[in-house]
Amino acid sequence: MDPYRTQKRSSISFGSYHRQNNQNSYFTTQQFPGGSNVFQPNSGGGGGGTLNSPSSTYSTSRSPMYSPLNYSQPMLQGGYSQLNQFRGPTSMGTTSNSAVCEFESPRPLYALDWSSDDNVCLGSYKEDTLNKLQVIHSSDMLSWDKVAEHNIIYPVSNIQWLPSVQQPRKFATSSDSLRIWSLNEEDSSLTEQVNLSLCKYNDQHHSLSKNTTSSSDILGQFPPVTSFHWNPIDTNLLISSSIDTTCIVWDLQSSNYVRTQLIAHDSEVFDVKFLAHSTQLFASCGGDGSVRVFDLRSLAHSTIIYESNSDQNGSDTLTDNEKSPSALLRLQPSPSDPNVMATFALDSKSILILDMRNPGSPVLTLEGHSAAVNQIKWHPKKSNVLLSCGDDCQVLYWDLNEWLSPTSLSANENKVNANDGPISGQQINAPVSQWNQSNVQNVLDVPAMCYSNRQQEINNIAWRPHGGDWFGCVSGKKFQNVRAVV
């Protein structure tokens, strides 16, 4: 019996080990083992290849509370997707060295982030009081050494290094509170510099006096922080989301660190991100099934750019469950186009690509996973390249340039432009009308590349910031770094 599954969980726990052949497989969609071209990307756009789910069913029951992801039921029943079944024991790299190496933690892992100087911070997710933060480092991508670790009480839902700065080495974590940590490599220690949630509480209650409750008794009683984002332009700004329906904008130069707090959604807020190249605009998603965009200069109003099930047009044939919104769990604005973002819903196998110039429905849906999606990340250097992972033990590499780049606009009404700007010398004055003219749901079901560990659900991913030639993923107690060769 899996020691991590002793009770039904409302937060992230980790699925049982479903061990098959202990092999790692990695290849492009152009060539499969044995020289057989199983499928080719369709030159007319994503509907060419087919990726059918197995006949066996996948089912799980999740209750989005502290964290929206829940692995309380078996993740895989039967086989993998058709794409995964074609995989054989192929080499992962183009050199004699293995293109995958691992680091194993004593605790099940979820949160991770990769710094620009090749430090990776890992956070465990176990529902007890014995969680860990670990920092590991690799100089050659062939082995990982533990640099520092720190015991913590509550499991971590998100980690982010201080953006664009190598010194001082700082990172933030979200769990019961939003905290900022510093890494001291000389004595291999992690130090909590500030607990922003506690500072906010102390300021509101005129600080803790000697005769009142101590801070240690208060910790754990705040609304849990589901996610946060550190602004890459102004590193004094952070924004966090919580299950209490609010988002908080933090300013590290403010006396109490709080710039503003707002009610962002009608239910839990599961993710929040600043938009690309902006210190004023941010987007959030939550349990009410909506993606909303806010402007710090005018918080009286927000713009709803997507609501789940809104494309059903109010059909009377829908059941109550179909009419109810599906919670949106993660949100990733594109770093190359401030109008584009990706999201996915609870227990969904689909990834939705949204464009703010075409609100109301996704401009593209990615259908490659055969089980629930767990995380999505845009490539740090390459435009319109997205990485996703899920309960099907797969990491999928999506090249969306054919769909989202300025040159993608053609006579085919199913392929439209997602960027403002000239195309072949012609100025596009109404990109929104180009998206809307066909009123067709565009679906891409064949990724450019894929990777599978064939063992456990992949719970989280992170790109290597320098060059984006590697990505890291966590599954069970293991962190793996994988070379992404196109």
C-alpha positions in Angstrom: 0.0 0.0 0.0 1.2 3.5 -0.8 2.3 5.1 2.5 1.2 8.5 1.1 -2.4 7.5 0.6 -3.7 6.9 4.1 -6.7 9.1 3.7 -8.7 11.1 1.2 -6.8 14.3 0.6 -8.0 17.8 -0.1 -4.5 18.9 -1.1 -1.8 17.5 -3.2 -0.7 14.0 -2.4 1.0 11.6 -4.7 -0.2 8.6 -6.6 0.9 5.0 -6.1 3.8 3.6 -7.9 2.7 2.0 -11.2 6.0 0.6 -12.3 6.4 -0.8 -15.8 9.7 -1.3 -17.7 12.2 1.0 -16.1 13.0 2.9 -19.2 13.0 6.5 -20.3 12.0 7.4 -23.8 12.5 10.6 -25.7 12.1 11.4 -29.4 10.6 13.8 -31.8 7.3 13.1 -33.6 9.2 12.7 -36.8 10.8 9.4 -36.2 9.9 6.5 -33.9 11.9 3.5 -32.9 12.6 1.2 -35.9 12.4 4.0 -38.4 8.6 4.0 -38.7 7.0 7.4 -39.2 4.0 7.0 -37.0 2.6 10.4 -37.7 3.7 13.8 -39.1 2.6 17.2 -38.0 -0.1 18.4 -40.4 1.1 21.2 -42.5 -2.5 22.6 -42.6 -2.5 22.8 -38.8 -3.0 20.5 -35.8 -5.9 18.3 -36.9 -3.7 16.0 -39.0 -2.3 13.6 -36.5 -4.7 11.7 -34.2 -4.0 10.9 -30.6 -6.8 8.7 -29.3 -7.2 7.9 -25.6 -7.2 4.2 -24.7 -10.5 2.5 -24.1 -9.7 2.1 -20.5 -11.2 4.8 -18.3 -9.5 7.3 -16.1 -11.4 8.7 -13.1 -10.6 10.6 -10.0 -12.4 12.7 -7.5 -10.7 15.9 -6.5 -11.8 18.5 -4.0 -10.1 21.9 -4.6 -9.3 23.3 -1.3 -5.8 24.3 -0.1 -4.4 23.3 -3.4 -6.6 22.4 -6.4 -4.7 19.2 -7.3 -5.5 16.0 -5.5 -4.1 12.6 -6.2 -6.3 10.5 -3.9 -7.3 8.0 -6.6 -5.3 5.8 -8.9 -4.1 7.8 -11.7 -3.6 5.3 -14.5 -5.9 2.4 -15.3 -4.8 0.2 -18.2 -2.6 1.8 -20.8 -1.2 5.1 -21.8 -2.1 7.2 -24.8 -1.5 5.9 -28.3 1.5 8.1 -28.6 3.1 6.6 -25.5 2.5 3.0 -26.6 4.7 3.5 -29.6 7.7 4.3 -27.4 10.6 1.9 -27.1 13.9 1.9 -25.4 15.3 4.7 -27.4 18.4 6.8 -26.4 17.6 10.1 -24.8 20.6 12.1 -26.0 22.8 12.6 -29.0 26.0 12.0 -26.9 27.3 9.1 -25.0 26.2 10.6 -21.8 22.7 10.1 -20.6 20.3 13.0 -21.2 18.4 12.3 -17.9 19.8 12.4 -14.4 17.9 12.2 -11.1 17.9 13.4 -7.6 15.9 11.6 -5.0 14.4 13.3 -1.9 13.3 11.6 1.3 9.9 13.2 0.9 7.4 13.3 -2.0 8.0 16.4 -4.1 5.7 19.0 -5.8 7.0 22.6 -5.9 10.2 23.4 -7.8 12.0 26.2 -9.6 15.3 26.5 -11.5 17.6 29.5 -11.0 19.8 31.2 -13.6 22.9 29.8 -11.9 21.6 26.2 -12.0 20.3 25.9 -8.4 17.1 24.0 -8.2 14.8 24.5 -5.2 12.5 21.6 -4.3 9.6 21.7 -1.9 8.0 18.5 -0.5 4.2 18.0 -0.2 3.3 15.7 2.6 0.3 16.1 4.9 2.1 16.1 8.1 4.6 18.4 10.0 7.7 16.9 8.4 8.2 18.8 5.1 11.4 20.0 3.6 12.9 22.7 1.4 16.0 21.5 -0.5 18.4 23.3 -2.8 20.4 21.2 -5.2 23.0 22.2 -7.8 24.6 20.7 -10.8 27.6 22.0 -12.8 27.4 19.5 -15.6 23.7 18.3 -15.7 24.9 14.8 -15.0 24.7 14.8 -11.2 23.1 16.8 -8.5 24.5 17.8 -5.2 22.5 19.0 -2.2 23.5 22.5 -1.3 21.2 23.2 1.6 17.9 22.1 3.2 15.5 23.3 5.8 12.7 21.5 7.7 9.3 23.2 7.4 5.9 22.4 8.7 3.5 23.0 5.9 3.7 21.6 2.4 4.8 24.1 -0.3 2.5 24.9 -3.3 4.9 27.2 -5.3 8.5 28.3 -5.4 10.2 31.1 -7.3 13.7 32.4 -7.3 14.3 36.1 -7.3 14.0 36.9 -11.0 17.0 37.9 -13.1 19.3 38.3 -10.1 22.0 35.8 -9.1 23.2 37.6 -6.0 21.9 37.6 -3.4 20.4 34.2 -3.8 16.8 34.5 -2.6 13.6 32.7 -3.3 9.9 32.8 -2.2 7.6 30.0 -1.2 3.8 29.8 -0.7 2.1 27.5 1.8 0.3 28.6 4.9 2.1 32.0 4.4 4.1 33.8 1.7 7.8 33.7 2.8 11.1 34.9 1.4 14.2 32.9 2.0 17.9 33.4 1.5 20.5 30.8 0.6 23.9 30.9 2.3 26.2 28.5 0.5 29.1 29.0 2.9 27.4 27.2 5.7 24.8 25.4 3.6 21.9 27.0 5.2 18.5 28.4 4.3 17.2 31.3 6.3 13.6 32.7 6.4 14.1 36.4 5.9 10.5 37.5 6.1 7.0 36.1 6.5 4.9 38.5 4.5 1.6 37.1 5.7 2.6 37.4 9.3 3.8 40.9 8.8 0.5 41.8 7.3 -1.3 40.2 10.3 0.9 42.0 12.8 0.3 45.4 11.2 -3.5 44.9 11.2 -3.5 43.9 14.8 -1.0 46.6 15.9 1.8 44.0 16.5 1.8 41.2 18.9 2.3 42.3 22.5 3.9 40.2 25.2 0.5 39.4 26.7 -1.1 38.2 23.5 -0.9 35.1 21.4 2.6 34.4 20.1 3.4 34.3 16.4 4.0 30.6 16.5 0.4 30.0 17.7 -0.9 32.2 14.8 1.0 30.5 12.0 -1.2 28.0 10.2 -4.4 30.0 10.8 -4.0 32.3 7.8 -5.9 31.5 4.6 -3.5 29.3 2.7 -1.6 30.9 -0.2 -2.3 28.8 -3.3 0.2 30.6 -5.6 2.2 33.8 -6.2 4.4 35.5 -8.8 7.5 37.6 -8.4 7.5 40.5 -10.9 10.6 40.1 -13.2 10.7 43.8 -14.0 10.3 45.3 -10.6 11.5 42.7 -8.1 10.0 44.7 -5.2 6.6 43.6 -6.4 5.0 40.2 -5.7 1.4 39.1 -6.1 -0.3 36.2 -4.3 -3.6 34.3 -4.5 -5.5 32.6 -1.7 -8.5 30.4 -1.0 -10.2 33.3 0.7 -11.1 34.7 -2.9 -8.5 37.5 -2.6 -5.2 38.5 -4.3 -2.6 40.6 -2.5 0.0 42.8 -4.2 3.1 43.0 -2.0 5.6 45.8 -2.1 8.9 45.0 -0.4 9.7 48.7 0.0 6.4 49.3 1.9 6.4 49.5 5.6 4.0 46.6 6.1 4.8 45.1 2.7 1.2 45.3 1.5 0.4 47.5 -1.5 -3.2 46.5 -2.0 -5.6 43.6 -1.4 -8.6 42.9 -3.6 -11.4 40.4 -3.9 -10.6 38.8 -7.2 -13.1 36.0 -7.7 -16.3 34.6 -6.3 -14.5 31.5 -4.9 -11.0 30.3 -4.3 -8.2 31.9 -6.4 -5.8 29.2 -7.6 -3.3 31.1 -9.6 -2.2 34.7 -10.4 0.5 36.1 -12.7 1.7 39.4 -13.9 1.4 39.8 -17.6 4.5 40.0 -19.7 6.5 43.2 -19.6 4.2 44.8 -17.1 4.2 45.9 -13.5 0.5 47.0 -13.6 -1.4 44.3 -15.3 -2.0 40.8 -13.9 -4.4 37.9 -14.5 -5.9 35.3 -12.2 -8.0 32.1 -12.4 -10.0 30.3 -9.8 -12.7 28.0 -8.6 -15.4 30.0 -10.3 -14.0 28.9 -13.7 -13.0 32.4 -14.9 -9.8 34.1 -16.0 -9.8 37.8 -15.1 -7.4 40.6 -15.9 -6.8 43.5 -13.5 -5.0 46.8 -13.8 -3.4 48.1 -10.6 -4.1 51.7 -11.8 -7.9 50.9 -11.8 -8.9 48.1 -9.5 -12.6 49.1 -9.5 -13.2 46.9 -12.5 -11.7 43.7 -14.0 -12.0 42.1 -17.4 -13.3 38.6 -17.7 -11.6 37.1 -20.7 -12.8 33.5 -20.3 -15.4 31.6 -18.3 -15.5 27.8 -18.4 -18.7 26.3 -20.1 -19.4 29.8 -21.5 -19.1 28.3 -25.0 -22.2 26.2 -24.4 -24.4 29.2 -25.3 -26.8 28.4 -22.5 -28.1 25.2 -24.0 -31.1 23.8 -22.2 -29.9 20.2 -22.8 -26.9 20.6 -20.4 -27.1 18.9 -17.0 -26.5 20.9 -13.8 -23.0 19.6 -13.5 -22.2 20.6 -17.1 -23.7 24.1 -16.4 -21.6 24.6 -13.3 -18.2 26.1 -14.0 -15.0 24.0 -13.9 -12.3 25.3 -11.6 -9.3 26.7 -13.5 -6.2 25.6 -11.7 -3.1 27.1 -13.4 -2.5 30.2 -15.5 0.6 31.0 -17.6 0.8 34.3 -19.6 3.0 34.1 -22.6 6.4 35.8 -22.1 6.6 36.8 -25.7 3.0 38.1 -26.3 1.2 39.9 -23.5 -2.2 39.1 -25.1 -1.8 35.3 -25.0 -2.0 33.0 -22.0 -2.6 29.3 -21.3 -4.8 27.7 -18.6 -6.4 24.3 -17.8 -9.3 23.1 -15.7 -9.7 20.7 -12.8 -9.4 17.0 -14.0 -9.1 18.2 -17.6 -6.9 16.6 -20.3 -7.1 19.8 -22.3 -5.0 23.0 -22.3 -6.7 26.2 -23.4 -4.8 29.0 -25.2 -6.5 32.3 -24.7 -6.1 35.7 -26.4 -7.3 38.8 -24.7 -8.3 40.3 -28.1 -10.7 37.4 -28.6 -12.4 37.0 -25.1 -14.9 34.4 -24.4 -13.5 31.3 -26.0 -10.0 29.7 -26.5 -8.3 30.4 -29.8 -6.6 27.0 -29.6 -7.1 23.8 -27.5 -4.3 21.3 -26.9 -5.5 17.7 -26.6 -2.3 15.6 -26.3 -2.6 14.3 -22.7 -4.6 11.1 -21.9 -5.1 12.0 -18.2 -5.4 15.2 -16.2 -2.9 18.0 -16.8 -0.9 19.2 -13.8 1.3 22.0 -14.9 2.1 24.2 -18.0 5.2 26.4 -18.6 6.1 28.6 -21.6 9.7 28.4 -22.9 11.9 31.2 -21.4 13.6 31.9 -24.8 11.6 30.5 -27.7 8.3 32.2 -28.6 5.1 30.2 -28.5 6.6 27.0 -27.2 4.8 25.5 -24.3 5.6 22.5 -22.0 2.9 20.5 -20.2 2.9 17.5 -17.8 0.1 15.3 -16.4 -1.1 12.2 -14.7 -0.3 10.2 -17.9 3.4 10.2 -16.9 4.1 12.4 -19.9 5.8 15.8 -20.6 4.6 17.2 -23.9 6.5 19.9 -25.9 4.1 22.1 -27.9 5.4 24.3 -30.7 2.6 26.8 -31.4 4.4 29.1 -33.8 2.3 27.8 -36.7 -0.8 29.0 -34.8 0.3 32.0 -32.8 3.1 33.7 -34.8 2.4 36.7 -37.1 3.1 34.6 -40.2 0.5 32.0 -39.3 -2.3 34.0 -40.9 -3.3 32.4 -44.2 -6.3 31.7 -46.4 -7.3 28.8 -44.1 -10.0 30.2 -41.8 -9.0 27.7 -39.1 -5.6 29.3 -38.7 -5.6 32.9 -37.6 -3.2 35.5 -36.3 -2.6 36.1 -32.6 -0.3 39.1 -32.8 -0.6 42.7 -33.9 1.8 43.8 -36.6 2.6 43.6 -40.3 2.3 40.3 -42.1 4.1 40.0 -45.5 4.1 43.7 -45.8 0.4 44.1 -45.1 -0.8 45.7 -41.9 -3.5 43.8 -40.0 -5.7 46.4 -38.4 -8.3 44.0 -36.8 -6.6 40.9 -35.4 -9.7 40.1 -33.3 -11.9 39.9 -36.4 -9.4 37.5 -37.9 -9.9 35.2 -34.9 -13.6 35.5 -35.0 -14.3 35.3 -38.7 -14.5 31.4 -38.7 -16.0 30.9 -35.2 -14.3 27.5 -35.2 -12.8 25.7 -32.2 -9.2 25.0 -33.2 -7.7 21.8 -31.8 -4.1 20.6 -31.8 -3.7 17.0 -30.7 -0.1 16.2 -31.7 2.8 17.7 -29.7 6.2 18.3 -31.3 8.0 16.1 -28.8 7.2 14.1 -25.7 8.9 12.5 -22.8 7.7 9.8 -20.4 9.2 8.4 -17.2 6.8 5.4 -17.5 6.6 5.1 -13.7 4.6 7.8 -12.0 2.5 10.9 -12.6 4.5 14.0 -13.4 3.3 16.6 -11.0 5.4 19.7 -11.9 7.9 21.1 -14.4 10.3 23.9 -14.7 12.5 25.2 -17.6 16.2 25.8 -17.2 16.3 29.7 -17.5 19.7 29.8 -19.3 18.9 28.8 -22.8 15.9 26.6 -22.1 17.8 23.6 -23.4 16.8 21.5 -20.3 13.7 21.1 -18.2 13.2 19.6 -14.8 10.2 17.6 -13.6 9.2 16.0 -10.3 7.5 12.7 -9.9 7.0 11.0 -6.5 10.2 11.6 -4.6 12.4 12.2 -7.7 13.5 15.2 -9.5 14.7 14.6 -13.1 16.4 16.9 -15.5 15.8 16.2 -19.2 17.6 17.6 -22.2 15.1 19.1 -24.7 16.7 18.7 -28.1 14.6 19.9 -31.1 
